[in-house]
Amino acid sequence: MTFTMIDELIKPFNASANPEKAAEMSRYMKNRFQFYGIPKPLRAELQKPFLQTLLKADYQTIELVISELWNNSHREMQYAAMDLMIKTKIWKHEKAITLLEKLITHKSWWDTVDLLAGRCVGSYFLHFPEKRDEVIESWIQSPNMWLNRTAIIFQLSYKQQTDEGLLFHCAEFFSGSKEFFIQKAIGWALRQYARTAPDRVLLFVETHDLKPLSRREALKHFPK
């Protein structure tokens, strides 16, 4: 059934493919992924009927469809999978954390990982806070850089609900990392929390040895 359903998305995507735009989009993503070359507004319109058919599907069906979309060679299909997760609020299902970890670690790049982290994982742990500490600690200790990044940035939208101790723990734990995406994540997470607790972030930055990129990003909105 899922293959037939996915075909209903592949058909309009194939019909709207733009090779010139596809090459441009691929270059922007460092030629890591193949694209149809469909701009976001058009993609949203083309996939709307497909997503609508799944709004009341059970979790098992949704997970199967998402997995098939993720396995497709075109990047727009992963974007459609993420839109499906948002529309069906995948984070309300306790079993979804296993799927989210799989997606974070497969076909990984910032364009998928950051949305999965900030929107899906962040929402999941608000629904299932008892799951958070064990999972996040395993991601902190993981050799997978994208799980590390997710552990740092999943609280981006939390504001007053931010677990400051956990945020600062992640920032300190990875402060010596030479990885660009980790340094950037630290700065981004601290900058976002600074909107809620500027004095606390400023104190943390001034008392910890952060990489220049992390420090610069964290203090981006502070007066020079």
C-alpha positions in Angstrom: 0.0 0.0 0.0 2.7 2.5 0.9 4.6 2.1 -2.4 1.4 3.0 -4.2 0.8 6.0 -2.0 4.4 7.2 -2.5 4.0 6.8 -6.3 1.2 9.3 -6.0 3.9 11.8 -4.8 6.6 10.7 -7.2 4.4 11.3 -10.3 3.8 15.0 -9.8 7.4 15.5 -8.6 8.7 13.9 -11.7 6.3 15.9 -13.9 7.5 19.2 -12.3 11.2 18.3 -12.3 13.5 21.2 -13.3 17.1 19.9 -14.2 18.6 23.4 -14.2 17.2 24.2 -10.8 18.0 20.7 -9.5 21.7 21.2 -10.3 21.6 24.6 -8.5 20.0 23.0 -5.4 22.5 20.2 -5.4 25.4 22.5 -5.6 24.0 24.5 -2.6 24.0 21.2 -0.7 27.7 20.5 -1.6 26.5 17.9 -4.2 25.5 15.5 -1.5 22.0 14.9 -2.7 20.0 14.5 -5.9 17.1 16.9 -6.4 14.0 17.2 -8.6 14.6 20.9 -8.7 11.2 21.8 -7.2 11.0 25.1 -5.2 9.5 24.9 -1.8 6.2 26.7 -2.6 5.5 24.4 -5.6 6.6 21.3 -3.6 4.1 22.2 -0.8 1.3 22.5 -3.4 2.2 19.2 -5.2 2.5 17.2 -2.0 -0.7 18.6 -0.3 -3.1 15.8 -1.6 -0.6 13.1 -0.7 -0.1 14.4 2.9 -3.9 14.9 3.3 -4.5 11.2 2.8 -2.3 10.3 5.7 -3.6 12.7 8.3 -5.7 10.1 10.0 -3.4 7.1 9.4 -2.2 5.0 12.3 1.4 5.4 13.5 2.7 2.2 11.9 1.5 3.4 8.4 3.0 6.9 8.9 6.3 5.4 10.0 6.4 3.1 7.0 5.7 5.9 4.6 8.3 8.2 6.2 10.9 5.4 6.0 10.2 4.9 2.3 10.3 8.6 1.6 13.7 8.8 3.4 15.0 6.0 1.3 14.2 7.8 -1.9 17.2 9.2 -3.8 15.7 12.7 -4.2 16.1 15.2 -1.4 12.6 16.7 -1.8 11.2 13.3 -0.7 13.0 13.7 2.7 11.5 17.2 2.9 8.1 15.7 2.3 8.7 13.2 5.0 9.5 16.0 7.5 6.3 17.9 6.4 4.4 14.7 7.1 5.9 14.4 10.5 4.9 17.9 11.4 1.4 17.6 10.0 0.7 14.3 11.9 2.6 15.5 15.0 4.8 12.4 15.0 6.3 13.5 18.4 3.0 12.5 20.2 3.8 8.8 19.6 6.1 7.4 22.3 7.8 5.0 19.8 8.8 7.9 17.5 12.1 8.5 19.2 13.5 5.4 17.5 12.4 6.6 14.1 13.8 10.2 14.8 17.2 8.8 15.7 17.3 6.7 12.5 16.4 9.8 10.4 19.0 12.0 12.1 21.7 9.5 11.4 20.8 8.7 7.8 21.2 11.1 4.8 22.4 13.6 7.4 22.9 17.2 6.7 21.9 20.4 8.4 18.8 20.9 6.2 17.1 17.8 7.7 18.9 17.4 11.1 18.1 20.9 12.3 14.4 20.6 11.7 14.3 17.1 13.2 16.1 18.4 16.2 14.4 21.6 16.9 10.9 20.7 15.9 10.4 17.0 16.3 12.9 15.9 19.0 12.3 19.1 21.0 8.5 18.5 20.9 8.9 14.8 21.7 10.8 15.5 24.9 8.1 18.0 26.0 5.6 15.2 25.6 7.8 12.5 27.1 10.2 14.2 29.5 10.9 10.9 31.3 12.7 9.7 28.1 14.9 12.7 27.8 17.9 12.2 30.1 18.8 8.7 29.0 18.4 9.4 25.3 20.2 12.8 25.3 23.1 11.4 27.3 23.5 8.5 24.8 23.5 11.1 22.0 26.1 13.2 23.8 28.3 10.2 24.1 27.6 9.0 20.6 30.4 9.1 17.9 27.8 10.4 15.5 28.3 14.1 15.1 24.6 14.8 14.1 23.3 13.2 17.3 25.8 15.4 19.2 24.4 18.4 17.4 20.8 17.4 18.1 21.6 17.1 21.8 22.9 20.6 21.8 20.1 22.3 19.8 16.9 20.4 20.6 15.9 23.0 23.2 16.0 25.9 20.7 12.3 26.8 21.0 12.0 26.1 24.8 12.5 29.6 26.1 11.6 29.6 29.8 11.3 25.8 29.6 15.0 25.4 28.8 16.9 23.1 31.1 19.8 25.5 31.6 22.0 22.9 33.3 21.6 20.5 30.4 22.3 23.2 27.8 25.4 24.4 29.6 26.5 20.8 30.1 26.3 20.1 26.4 28.1 23.4 25.5 30.9 22.7 28.0 31.2 19.0 27.0 31.7 19.8 23.3 33.5 23.1 23.8 36.8 21.7 22.5 35.3 20.2 19.3 37.0 21.1 16.1 33.9 20.2 14.1 32.2 23.2 12.5 28.7 22.0 12.9 29.3 21.4 16.7 30.9 24.8 17.2 28.1 26.5 15.3 25.4 24.5 17.3 26.9 25.6 20.6 26.8 29.2 19.6 23.3 29.0 18.1 21.9 27.3 21.2 23.4 29.8 23.6 22.4 32.7 21.4 18.8 31.5 21.4 18.7 31.0 25.2 20.2 34.5 25.6 16.8 35.8 24.4 15.4 34.4 27.7 18.4 34.6 30.1 21.0 37.0 28.7 22.9 37.5 31.9 23.2 33.7 32.4 24.5 33.2 28.9 26.9 36.0 29.1 28.3 34.7 32.4 28.7 31.2 30.9 30.5 32.5 27.8 32.9 34.7 29.9 33.8 31.8 32.3 34.2 29.0 29.7 36.9 28.4 27.1 34.7 28.3 23.9 36.0 28.1 20.4 35.9 31.6 18.6 33.0 30.5 16.4 30.9 29.4 19.3 31.7 32.5 21.3 31.0 34.8 18.3 27.6 33.1 17.6 26.6 33.1 21.2 27.2 36.8 21.6 25.9 37.9 18.2 23.0 39.9 19.6 24.9 41.4 22.5 26.3 45.0 22.3 29.8 45.1 21.0 
